[in-house]
Amino acid sequence: MSETGRIWIARDYSRCSGCRRCEIVCSLHHEGKIWPEASRIRVFMLVPGVEIPHLCVQCSDYPCVDACPVNALSVDKRTGAVIVDREKCTACGECIDACPGKIPYIHPAENYAVICDLCGGDPKCVEACREGGWNALEIIKREDIPTLNLYAKTPEEITRNVIRKLYGEEWEGIV
């Protein structure tokens, strides 16, 4: 499968203000209403002042797709996003367990896995972040990232890394 033309959402966690505009615009786009609990991007604040936008990193080997026992997950050949077939998905959670970042989750009202689909190649979260002036999210060409799996981490792991970067080693025991 060729990577040409595929995109990836780069994240600069130190620039995230925690405004959650990304969650709002994502839920509006996918759910037709403001419903951050059903957003494909979720902002975690495990330590005050450290906001972590968490969304699918489209791993190079797609462990979530391989783990699905009912073939409800596929990869969009154009964008590289994981696509969930709501009709096939049984909400078994195998994709969540297989994901190194534990990023997918079960929709809060319906029984299917929720994973970022890159809005068909025009991610609304990136647009909202750019319009807000934070630029914590940015679209880049996927082939510019050698190993996407390195970015698939839990919010706790990411928070520890950001704390270490911002405040030094002595603060990393907070999370």
C-alpha positions in Angstrom: 0.0 0.0 0.0 1.5 3.3 -1.1 1.9 6.0 1.5 1.9 8.8 -1.1 -0.8 11.5 -0.5 -1.6 10.2 3.0 -1.7 12.7 5.8 -1.0 12.7 9.5 -1.9 15.0 12.3 1.2 16.2 14.0 0.8 17.3 17.6 2.8 19.9 19.6 1.5 19.3 23.1 3.3 22.3 24.5 1.1 24.6 22.4 -2.2 23.1 23.4 -4.3 25.5 25.4 -6.9 23.0 26.5 -9.7 25.1 24.8 -11.2 21.9 23.5 -12.3 23.5 20.2 -11.0 20.4 18.5 -13.4 18.2 20.5 -16.3 20.5 19.7 -15.8 20.7 16.0 -15.1 17.0 15.7 -18.4 16.1 17.5 -20.3 18.6 15.4 -18.9 17.2 12.2 -19.5 13.5 13.2 -22.4 13.6 15.6 -24.2 16.8 14.4 -24.1 18.3 17.9 -21.6 19.4 20.5 -20.8 16.2 22.3 -17.1 16.0 23.3 -17.7 12.5 24.8 -18.2 11.2 21.2 -15.4 13.2 19.7 -12.7 11.3 17.7 -10.1 13.6 19.4 -10.1 13.9 23.1 -8.2 16.3 25.3 -6.9 15.0 28.6 -5.7 17.1 31.5 -4.2 14.8 34.0 -2.1 17.5 35.5 -3.3 21.1 35.6 -1.7 23.1 32.8 -0.8 20.1 30.7 -3.4 19.5 28.0 -3.0 16.4 25.8 -5.0 16.2 22.5 -5.3 12.4 22.0 -6.3 10.8 18.7 -5.4 8.0 16.4 -1.8 8.1 15.0 -2.5 5.7 12.1 0.2 3.2 13.2 2.4 1.9 10.4 1.2 -1.7 11.0 -2.4 -0.9 12.1 -2.6 -3.3 15.1 -6.2 -2.3 15.8 -7.3 -3.4 12.3 -5.5 -6.7 12.6 -7.0 -7.3 16.0 -10.6 -6.9 14.9 -12.3 -10.3 14.9 -15.2 -9.3 12.7 -13.2 -7.2 10.1 -15.1 -4.0 11.1 -11.9 -1.9 10.7 -10.2 -1.0 7.5 -7.7 1.5 6.2 -8.7 4.2 3.8 -6.2 3.9 1.0 -6.3 7.6 0.2 -5.9 9.1 3.7 -4.4 6.2 5.7 -7.2 6.7 8.3 -8.8 3.7 10.1 -12.4 3.4 9.1 -14.9 1.8 11.4 -17.9 -0.1 9.9 -20.5 0.6 12.5 -22.7 -2.2 11.2 -20.0 -4.9 11.6 -18.5 -3.6 14.9 -19.5 -5.5 18.0 -17.8 -3.2 20.5 -15.7 -6.1 21.7 -12.7 -3.8 22.6 -10.1 -5.9 20.8 -9.0 -2.8 18.9 -8.5 -0.9 22.1 -6.4 -3.6 23.7 -4.3 -3.9 20.5 -3.7 -0.1 20.3 -0.4 0.9 21.9 -1.9 4.3 22.9 -5.3 2.8 23.9 -6.8 5.4 21.6 -10.0 3.9 20.3 -13.0 3.8 22.7 -16.6 2.6 22.6 -19.1 5.3 21.5 -21.0 6.6 24.5 -24.5 5.9 23.1 -24.0 3.3 20.4 -22.0 0.0 20.3 -19.1 0.7 18.0 -15.5 1.7 18.3 -14.7 5.4 17.8 -11.4 6.1 15.9 -10.3 9.3 14.1 -11.1 9.0 10.3 -9.2 12.2 9.5 -12.6 13.7 8.3 -12.0 12.2 4.9 -8.7 14.1 4.5 -9.8 17.5 5.8 -9.4 17.2 9.6 -11.7 19.7 11.3 -9.8 19.6 14.5 -6.6 21.0 12.8 -8.7 23.7 11.2 -10.2 24.8 14.5 -6.8 24.7 16.3 -5.3 26.9 13.5 -8.2 29.3 13.6 -7.8 29.7 17.3 -4.1 30.5 16.8 -2.7 27.7 18.9 -1.3 25.5 16.1 -1.0 22.5 18.4 -2.3 20.3 15.6 -0.9 20.4 12.1 -1.4 18.3 8.9 1.8 16.9 7.5 2.5 14.3 4.8 2.5 10.9 6.4 5.7 9.8 4.6 7.6 12.5 6.5 7.2 10.5 9.7 9.4 7.3 9.7 7.7 5.3 12.4 4.2 6.5 13.5 4.0 3.8 16.2 6.4 5.8 18.3 3.6 8.4 18.8 1.0 5.9 19.9 1.1 6.4 23.6 -1.4 6.7 26.4 -2.4 10.1 27.8 -0.4 9.3 30.9 2.8 8.5 29.0 2.4 11.7 26.9 1.7 13.8 30.0 4.9 12.4 31.7 7.0 13.3 28.6 5.5 16.8 28.4 6.1 17.4 32.1 9.7 16.2 31.7 10.2 18.6 28.8 8.6 21.6 30.5 9.6 21.2 34.1 12.5 18.7 34.3 13.0 15.2 35.5 12.1 15.9 39.1 8.4 16.5 38.2 7.8 13.3 36.2 6.5 11.3 39.2 3.3 13.4 39.2 1.5 11.1 36.7 
